[in-house]
Amino acid sequence: MRVLATAGHVDHGKSALVRALTGMEPDRYAEERRRGLTLDLGFVWTRIVPGGEHLAFVDVPGHERFVATMLAGVGPVPAVLFVVAADQGWQPQSQEHLAILDALGVRHAVLAVTRSDLADPEPVRADAVERLAATSLGKVPSVAVSAVTGAGLDELRHELARIAEELPPADPRADVRLWLDRAFTVRGHGTVVTGTLGAGTLRVGDRLTTADGTAVLRVRGLQSLHEDLETVSGVARVAVNVRGQGDGTLGRGQVLLTPDRWLHSKVIDVRITGEPAADLPRSLTLHIGTAAVPVTVRPLGEDTARLTLGRGLPLRVGDRAVLREPGGSRTPCAVTVLDVQPPRLARRGAGRARAAELAGMTGRPDATAELRRRRLIRRADLRAMGVPPPAPGKDPRTGADRLPVVDVTGDWLADAAYWNTLKDRLATEAGRHARAHPLEPGLPTEAARRLLGLPDRALVDALAGTTPRLRSRHGRLYPADSPGPALPPPVRAAVDAVRRDLARAPFRAPEAGRLAELGLDRRALAAAVTAGSLLRIAEGIVLLPGAEADAVAVLRALPQPFTLSEARRALDTTRRVAVPLLEFLDARGRTERVDEQRRRCRAGAGDGGGRESNPILHPFVTWDDVRNPDK
């Protein structure tokens, strides 16, 4: 199917022409037919060529009071049948409709000079062709016709068939953005909405969301040209029977979307054509698709501005729209969307800097340029902006990156130069932290994320994994050349005292009072554990490194299974230590529960030492250091 809209001044015969072409009545209301004046959008269709595909028409009103309705009709449509009457010639709404089409960037049209039976069509045709040629429509085919006599209708059908073949095909895999032009209720079916599906595919059973994502609707049925279908791909006129919370509030100007594929933009940066941005009123109306939304205009550069929308819309880079003053006293301006997620302009001079940046933006989706500006972004966000993500990769001949892009982790992409800068900053911050905190030299991952201003801790892990100057362990980052925590002499003396106590009674962990007497607070204990001088079993419970293997050897000598009380006596310790020690061994697969009361040593759970048996050891401390702390 191909879809065209009509355009032209009121009473120039748009409705009569499509009625003659299709044999269908585009005026849906009795009042329209009585007055001979189109008041709302009409929808008719035909096969221009017998056996060919359908051509659907969106017939728009031409009266100056209904320009907003006309915009809703032409907004989602890729081509137009422009109508000028031979007996009246070019008129004010002819000019405004042409300005709107030019602003939207419509490039496909056929000119029909109607009422050629009432006046010589040639002067009007020559004038209209010249006017259209100066816009985005360019040089268009033109036909003189009469809906009354039928003269020229066959030639017009031929030109319409030719332009239909020239229209670019729509992508059936594209994300759905269905601008609604009607919504009504059908008894026994519920809410039905209609619109022009520009691209993508709708299927019965699909889920769709509204623009703000607050409502999720299920597609219960589909029709196109009054035919029930299971699947419809754009471009097509569609009627969609939807059901879900809020379906009764749908109407013209709203939109249904593929879930999780669109951004909800309330602030956008745009390029304006037709009038200097500084000369625009502060308040205008933005027309896109079938929506008409009030906006506040903040000029940035000569032809760029920031628009704050009265309600959020699903927009993408490169979208074309129209800025118009209600009442139509000014010529409509063209809008090209440059950025749907622009940065805040909070600092002094930020507006001028942003204007300079926007001056170099074209409105054509460019993933490399977008990534260079944003430095770090998710693939999904790029797609939602309408920018196909770049494909990182190496040149097989040179080994160099094909694009300055780093595929970081998960869905994240980074600009290569920025990523390298982050690596250097992270190494610097880790070194600074190690020097400033000798007892806790490891920079916590979350602290690193905040220092670098990163949105996700996974990015810190990815940075550390690709920075040879860093080592990551247990949520902390250490310089690769770090010797580990340097225990001050008083702390070392206190730790040695604890080690001597444990050497006499390996499983009698020091009480809180003993630790306080020695001056070992939480930070000092953490440093000793990280250095490998002590083994942390639980909060406030420390033993000698390797104690877990010694405990397993003792417990293995017991009749299996054994109770907590039997384990406590065999280990010569208290319940305060025995409970967390057994839980520690359970967690490491050395022991396992048999029932509520008993445990047993797991088969194959060795009792020998080894670095792997103590994951809390500092990465630069060996087991030899632990067994011989005074070396």
C-alpha positions in Angstrom: 0.0 0.0 0.0 1.0 3.6 -0.6 -0.5 6.6 1.2 -0.8 10.1 0.0 -2.4 13.2 1.6 -4.2 15.9 -0.3 -3.3 19.6 0.1 -4.6 22.9 -1.3 -6.9 25.9 -0.7 -10.4 25.5 0.5 -13.0 24.8 -2.2 -10.5 23.8 -4.9 -12.0 20.4 -5.3 -9.7 18.1 -3.2 -12.6 15.9 -2.0 -14.3 15.9 -5.3 -11.1 14.8 -7.0 -10.4 11.8 -4.7 -14.1 10.9 -4.9 -13.8 10.7 -8.7 -10.5 8.7 -8.4 -11.8 6.2 -5.8 -15.5 6.1 -6.1 -15.6 6.5 -2.3 -16.9 9.5 -0.2 -14.1 11.1 1.8 -16.4 13.4 3.8 -17.6 11.3 6.7 -20.1 13.7 8.3 -23.5 14.8 7.0 -22.6 18.4 7.8 -19.6 18.2 5.5 -21.7 16.9 2.7 -24.4 19.4 3.3 -22.1 22.4 3.3 -19.7 21.0 0.6 -16.8 21.8 3.0 -14.4 19.3 4.5 -14.2 19.8 8.3 -12.1 16.8 9.3 -9.8 14.2 7.9 -11.3 11.8 5.4 -9.9 8.4 4.3 -10.5 6.6 1.0 -8.6 4.3 -1.2 -8.4 2.5 -4.6 -6.3 0.4 -6.9 -4.9 3.0 -9.3 -3.7 0.2 -11.6 -6.1 -2.9 -11.9 -4.5 -5.7 -9.9 -1.9 -3.3 -8.5 -1.4 -2.3 -4.9 -3.7 0.0 -3.1 -3.3 3.8 -3.0 -4.9 5.4 0.1 -5.7 9.1 0.4 -5.9 11.2 3.5 -8.1 14.0 2.5 -7.5 17.2 4.5 -9.6 20.3 5.0 -8.4 23.4 3.2 -10.0 26.2 5.3 -7.6 28.4 7.2 -9.5 27.6 10.5 -8.5 23.9 10.1 -4.8 24.1 9.4 -4.0 22.2 12.6 -6.2 19.4 11.2 -4.5 19.6 7.9 -1.1 19.2 9.7 -2.4 16.1 11.5 -3.3 14.6 8.1 0.0 15.3 6.2 2.3 14.8 9.2 2.8 11.0 9.0 2.4 10.8 5.2 5.3 10.6 2.8 3.7 12.0 -0.4 1.0 14.5 -1.5 -1.6 15.2 -4.1 -1.4 19.0 -4.4 -4.6 20.6 -5.8 -5.0 24.1 -7.3 -8.3 25.2 -9.1 -7.9 26.5 -12.6 -10.6 29.1 -12.1 -9.2 30.5 -8.9 -5.4 30.0 -9.1 -3.0 30.3 -6.3 -4.6 31.2 -3.0 -3.5 32.0 0.6 -4.0 28.4 1.8 -2.3 27.1 -1.2 0.8 29.0 0.0 0.4 27.9 3.7 -0.1 24.3 2.8 3.0 24.4 0.5 5.0 26.0 3.3 4.0 23.2 5.7 5.0 20.5 3.2 8.3 22.2 2.6 8.9 22.4 6.4 8.1 18.7 6.7 10.6 18.0 3.9 8.0 16.2 1.7 9.7 15.2 -1.6 7.1 13.3 -3.5 4.0 15.0 -5.1 1.7 15.2 -8.0 0.1 18.6 -8.9 -3.6 18.4 -10.0 -5.1 21.5 -11.6 -8.8 21.0 -11.0 -11.9 22.6 -12.6 -10.1 22.6 -16.0 -13.5 22.6 -17.6 -14.2 26.0 -16.1 -11.0 27.9 -17.1 -7.8 27.5 -19.0 -5.6 25.5 -16.7 -2.2 26.3 -18.3 -1.4 29.6 -16.6 -2.3 28.2 -13.2 -0.3 25.1 -13.9 2.8 27.0 -14.9 2.6 29.2 -11.8 2.0 26.3 -9.4 4.8 24.2 -10.9 7.2 27.1 -10.4 6.2 27.6 -6.8 6.4 23.9 -6.0 9.8 23.7 -7.6 11.3 26.2 -5.1 10.5 23.9 -2.2 11.4 20.4 -1.0 8.9 19.0 -3.6 11.1 20.1 -6.5 9.8 19.7 -10.1 6.6 17.7 -9.9 4.4 16.1 -12.6 1.2 18.1 -13.2 -2.1 17.1 -14.7 -5.1 19.3 -15.7 -8.3 17.5 -14.6 -12.0 17.8 -14.1 -13.9 15.8 -11.5 -17.1 16.7 -13.3 -16.3 15.6 -16.9 -13.6 13.1 -16.0 -11.1 14.8 -18.3 -7.5 14.1 -17.2 -8.3 11.4 -14.6 -6.6 8.6 -16.5 -3.5 10.7 -16.9 -3.6 11.6 -13.2 -3.9 7.9 -12.3 -0.9 7.2 -14.4 1.2 9.9 -12.6 -0.1 8.7 -9.2 0.9 5.1 -10.0 4.4 6.3 -11.1 5.0 8.3 -8.0 3.8 5.4 -5.8 6.5 3.2 -7.4 9.1 5.9 -6.7 8.3 6.1 -2.9 11.1 4.5 -0.9 10.0 1.2 0.8 9.4 1.2 4.5 11.4 -0.9 6.8 9.1 -3.7 8.2 11.6 -4.3 11.1 11.5 -0.6 12.3 10.2 0.3 15.7 6.5 1.2 15.5 5.5 4.8 16.0 1.8 5.1 15.1 0.5 8.6 15.3 -3.3 8.4 16.0 -5.7 10.5 13.9 -9.0 8.9 15.2 -10.2 7.0 18.2 -13.7 5.6 18.8 -15.5 2.8 20.5 -17.1 -0.2 18.7 -19.8 -2.1 20.6 -18.4 -5.6 21.5 -14.9 -4.7 20.6 -13.9 -1.6 22.7 -11.5 1.0 21.6 -10.4 1.3 18.0 -7.7 3.8 16.9 -6.6 4.6 13.3 -3.5 6.1 11.8 -0.9 5.9 9.1 1.7 3.3 9.9 4.9 4.7 8.4 7.2 1.8 9.1 7.5 -1.3 11.2 5.0 -4.2 11.6 1.9 -4.6 13.8 0.6 -8.0 14.8 -2.4 -9.2 16.6 -1.2 -9.9 20.2 1.5 -7.2 20.1 2.0 -5.0 23.1 2.2 -1.2 22.5 2.8 1.7 24.9 1.7 5.3 25.0 4.3 8.0 24.5 4.9 8.5 28.3 5.1 4.7 28.9 2.3 4.8 31.5 -0.1 2.6 29.6 0.5 -0.8 28.0 -2.1 -1.9 25.4 -2.6 -5.2 23.7 -3.5 -5.4 20.0 -6.8 -7.4 19.9 -7.4 -6.9 16.2 -6.1 -5.3 13.0 -7.8 -3.9 9.9 -6.4 -2.2 6.8 -8.8 -0.9 4.2 -11.7 -2.7 6.0 -10.0 -6.1 5.8 -9.3 -8.1 8.9 -5.6 -9.0 9.1 -3.2 -10.7 11.5 -0.2 -8.6 10.4 0.2 -5.2 8.8 3.5 -3.6 7.7 4.1 0.0 6.8 3.3 2.1 4.9 -0.4 1.4 5.5 -3.6 2.9 6.8 -4.5 0.8 9.8 -7.3 0.5 12.3 -6.2 -1.1 15.6 -8.4 -2.6 18.2 -6.6 -2.1 21.5 -7.3 -3.1 25.1 -5.6 -2.1 28.3 -5.6 0.4 31.1 -6.3 3.9 29.7 -7.5 2.8 26.3 -10.5 5.0 26.6 -8.4 8.1 26.8 -6.7 7.7 23.4 -7.3 10.3 20.8 -5.8 12.3 17.9 -2.3 13.6 18.6 -1.4 10.6 20.8 0.9 7.8 19.7 1.4 4.1 20.2 4.9 2.7 20.3 7.0 -0.4 20.3 7.8 -0.8 24.1 11.3 0.1 25.4 12.5 1.5 22.1 11.7 5.2 22.4 12.8 8.1 24.6 10.2 10.4 26.2 11.6 13.8 25.2 10.4 17.1 26.8 13.5 19.1 25.9 15.0 19.0 22.4 17.6 21.0 20.5 16.6 21.8 16.9 17.6 23.6 13.7 15.0 26.1 12.5 14.6 27.1 8.9 12.4 29.9 7.6 13.0 32.6 10.2 16.0 33.5 12.5 15.6 31.8 15.8 16.0 35.1 17.7 13.0 36.5 15.9 10.6 33.8 17.0 8.0 34.3 19.7 8.7 32.6 23.0 5.6 30.5 22.7 4.7 28.5 19.6 3.1 25.1 18.7 5.2 22.2 17.5 3.4 19.9 15.0 4.8 16.5 14.3 2.9 13.4 13.2 -0.7 14.1 14.3 0.5 15.9 17.5 0.3 19.6 18.2 2.2 20.5 21.4 2.8 24.0 22.9 6.5 24.7 23.2 8.8 27.4 24.7 11.5 28.6 22.4 15.0 29.5 23.7 17.2 30.7 20.8 20.8 29.4 20.9 22.4 30.2 17.6 21.3 32.0 14.4 19.3 28.9 13.3 19.3 26.7 16.4 17.1 26.7 19.5 16.1 24.7 22.5 12.4 23.7 22.7 10.8 22.8 26.0 7.6 20.8 25.2 4.3 21.1 27.0 4.3 17.2 27.0 6.9 14.7 26.2 7.0 13.1 22.7 8.8 10.1 21.2 11.2 11.9 18.9 14.4 10.9 17.1 17.4 12.6 15.6 16.5 13.8 12.1 12.7 14.0 12.7 11.1 16.9 10.7 8.4 19.0 12.3 6.6 22.4 11.9 6.7 25.4 14.3 3.6 27.5 13.9 2.0 30.3 15.7 -1.7 29.5 16.6 -3.9 31.6 14.3 -1.4 31.4 11.4 -0.2 35.0 11.3 3.4 33.9 10.7 4.8 31.6 8.0 5.3 28.1 9.5 9.0 27.3 10.2 10.7 24.0 9.5 12.3 22.1 12.5 14.9 19.4 12.2 15.6 17.6 15.5 19.3 17.6 16.3 19.3 16.2 19.9 16.5 14.5 21.8 18.6 14.2 25.0 20.5 17.5 25.2 22.7 18.5 28.1 21.5 21.0 30.8 22.6 24.6 30.3 23.2 25.6 33.9 26.6 27.3 33.8 27.3 30.8 32.5 28.2 30.7 28.8 26.8 27.2 28.4 24.3 28.5 25.8 27.0 29.9 23.6 29.0 26.8 23.8 26.0 24.7 23.0 25.2 26.9 20.0 28.7 26.3 18.6 28.3 22.6 19.1 24.9 22.5 17.4 26.3 24.5 14.4 28.3 21.4 13.4 25.4 19.0 13.7 23.5 18.0 10.6 20.4 16.2 11.9 21.6 13.0 10.1 22.1 10.2 12.6 25.9 9.7 13.1 26.8 7.2 15.8 30.5 8.1 15.8 29.8 11.9 16.2 27.2 11.2 18.8 29.5 9.0 20.8 32.3 11.6 20.6 30.0 14.2 22.1 28.5 12.0 24.8 31.7 10.0 25.4 29.8 7.2 27.0 26.3 5.8 26.2 24.3 2.6 26.1 23.5 1.0 22.7 19.9 1.0 23.6 19.9 4.7 24.2 21.5 5.3 20.8 18.9 3.2 19.1 16.1 5.1 21.0 17.6 8.3 19.7 17.3 7.0 16.2 21.1 6.5 15.8 22.2 3.0 14.7 25.0 2.0 17.1 28.5 1.8 15.5 30.2 -1.6 15.1 33.5 -1.7 17.0 36.1 -3.9 15.4 39.7 -4.3 14.3 41.1 -3.8 10.8 42.4 -7.3 10.0 45.4 -5.8 8.1 46.6 -3.2 10.6 45.0 -4.3 13.9 43.8 -0.8 14.5 40.3 0.1 15.6 38.0 0.6 12.6 36.1 3.3 14.6 37.1 5.3 17.6 34.7 3.2 19.7 35.2 0.8 22.6 32.7 -1.9 23.3 33.0 -1.6 27.0 30.8 -4.0 28.9 27.2 -5.1 28.7 25.4 -2.5 26.6 27.9 0.3 27.1 29.9 2.0 24.3 32.7 4.5 24.9 34.6 7.0 22.8 38.1 5.5 22.6 40.0 8.7 23.5 37.7 9.3 26.5 38.1 5.7 27.6 41.9 6.0 27.7 41.6 9.2 29.7 39.4 7.3 32.2 42.0 4.6 32.5 44.7 7.1 33.4 42.4 8.9 35.9 41.4 5.7 37.6 45.1 4.6 38.0 45.9 8.0 39.4 43.0 8.0 41.9 43.9 4.4 43.0 47.5 5.5 43.6 46.5 8.6 45.5 44.1 6.6 47.7 46.8 4.0 48.5 49.3 6.7 49.6 46.6 8.5 51.7 45.3 5.4 53.4 48.1 2.9 54.1 45.9 0.8 56.3 43.2 0.5 53.6 45.1 1.1 50.3 42.4 -0.4 48.1 40.1 2.2 46.5 36.5 1.0 46.8 34.8 0.5 43.5 31.9 2.7 44.4 34.2 5.5 45.5 36.0 5.2 42.2 32.7 5.4 40.3 31.8 8.7 42.1 35.3 10.2 41.5 35.1 9.5 37.8 31.4 10.5 37.5 30.4 7.2 35.9 26.8 6.0 35.9 27.5 2.3 36.5 29.9 0.4 38.7 30.3 -2.2 35.9 32.2 0.5 34.0 34.8 0.8 36.8 35.3 -3.0 36.7 35.7 -2.8 32.9 38.3 0.0 33.3 40.2 -1.9 35.9 40.2 -5.0 33.8 41.8 -3.2 30.9 44.3 -1.1 32.9 47.6 -3.1 33.5 48.6 -0.6 36.3 45.7 -1.8 38.5 44.6 -4.9 40.3 41.0 -5.5 41.5 40.1 -7.6 44.5 37.0 -7.9 46.6 35.5 -4.6 45.4 38.7 -2.6 45.8 41.3 -1.3 43.4 45.1 -1.5 44.1 48.0 -0.1 42.1 49.8 -3.0 40.5 53.1 -2.1 42.1 51.6 -1.7 45.6 53.4 -3.7 48.2 50.1 -4.0 50.1 49.0 -2.4 53.4 51.9 -1.0 55.4 51.1 -1.8 59.1 52.4 0.9 61.4 54.6 -0.5 64.2 52.0 -0.2 66.9 49.5 -2.1 64.8 52.1 -4.7 63.8 52.9 -5.2 67.5 49.2 -5.6 68.4 48.7 -8.1 65.6 51.7 -10.0 66.6 50.3 -10.2 70.2 47.0 -11.7 68.7 49.0 -14.1 66.7 50.9 -15.3 69.8 47.5 -15.8 71.6 46.2 -17.8 68.7 49.3 -19.9 68.5 48.6 -21.2 72.0 44.8 -21.7 71.4 44.2 -21.6 67.6 40.4 -21.5 67.8 39.9 -19.2 70.8 39.5 -15.9 68.9 40.3 -12.8 71.0 37.3 -11.2 72.7 36.3 -7.6 71.9 37.9 -6.4 75.1 41.2 -8.0 74.3 41.2 -6.4 70.8 40.3 -3.0 72.4 43.1 -3.4 74.9 45.5 -3.9 72.1 44.2 -0.9 70.1 42.9 -3.0 67.2 39.8 -1.2 65.9 37.9 -2.2 62.7 40.3 -0.4 60.4 43.4 -1.9 61.9 41.8 -5.4 61.8 40.8 -4.9 58.1 44.4 -3.9 57.3 45.8 -6.9 59.0 43.3 -9.2 57.2 44.1 -7.6 53.9 47.8 -8.0 54.6 47.3 -11.7 55.2 48.3 -11.5 58.9 44.9 -12.5 60.2 41.9 -14.4 58.8 38.4 -12.9 59.3 35.7 -15.5 60.0 33.0 -13.1 60.9 32.6 -9.5 62.2 34.9 -9.2 65.2 36.1 -12.9 64.9 39.7 -13.4 63.6 42.0 -16.4 63.6 45.3 -17.2 62.1 45.5 -17.7 58.3 45.1 -21.3 57.5 42.9 -21.9 60.5 40.1 -23.2 58.4 42.2 -26.0 57.0 43.4 -26.9 60.5 39.7 -26.9 61.7 38.7 -29.3 58.9 41.5 -31.7 59.9 40.2 -31.7 63.5 36.6 -32.2 62.5 37.4 -35.0 60.0 38.7 -37.0 63.0 35.3 -36.9 64.6 32.6 -39.6 64.0 30.6 -38.3 61.1 28.2 -36.6 61.3 28.9 -34.3 64.3 26.9 -31.8 66.3 27.9 -28.2 67.1 28.6 -29.1 70.6 30.9 -32.0 69.5 32.7 -29.6 67.1 33.1 -26.9 69.8 34.7 -29.4 72.3 37.0 -30.9 69.6 38.2 -27.4 68.6 38.5 -26.3 72.2 36.6 -23.1 71.6 33.4 -21.3 72.5 30.0 -21.2 70.9 30.8 -17.5 69.9 33.6 -18.8 67.6 32.3 -22.3 66.7 29.0 -21.1 65.1 30.5 -18.6 62.6 33.5 -20.9 62.0 31.2 -23.8 60.9 29.2 -21.4 58.8 32.4 -20.2 57.2 33.4 -23.8 56.4 29.9 -24.5 55.0 30.2 -21.5 52.7 33.5 -22.7 51.3 32.3 -26.2 50.8 34.5 -27.8 53.5 31.5 -28.9 55.6 27.8 -29.4 55.0 24.7 -29.8 57.0 23.0 -33.2 57.3 20.0 -31.9 59.2 19.0 -29.2 61.7 21.5 -30.4 64.3 24.4 -32.1 62.5 27.1 -31.5 59.9 29.8 -33.6 58.2 33.0 -32.9 56.4 32.5 -33.0 52.7 34.1 -35.8 50.7 37.1 -34.5 48.8 37.4 -31.3 50.9 41.1 -31.3 51.5 42.6 -30.0 54.7 45.8 -28.6 53.1 46.6 -24.9 52.9 46.9 -23.0 49.7 46.3 -19.5 48.5 43.0 -20.5 46.9 41.6 -21.6 50.3 41.7 -18.0 51.7 40.1 -15.6 49.2 40.5 -12.7 51.7 44.3 -12.6 51.3 45.8 -9.4 49.9 46.8 -10.1 46.2 50.4 -9.2 46.9 50.9 -11.5 50.0 51.9 -15.1 49.6 51.2 -18.0 51.9 54.9 -18.1 52.7 54.6 -14.6 54.1 51.6 -15.7 56.2 53.4 -18.7 57.6 56.5 -16.6 58.3 55.2 -13.1 59.2 58.6 -11.9 60.4 60.4 -12.7 57.1 
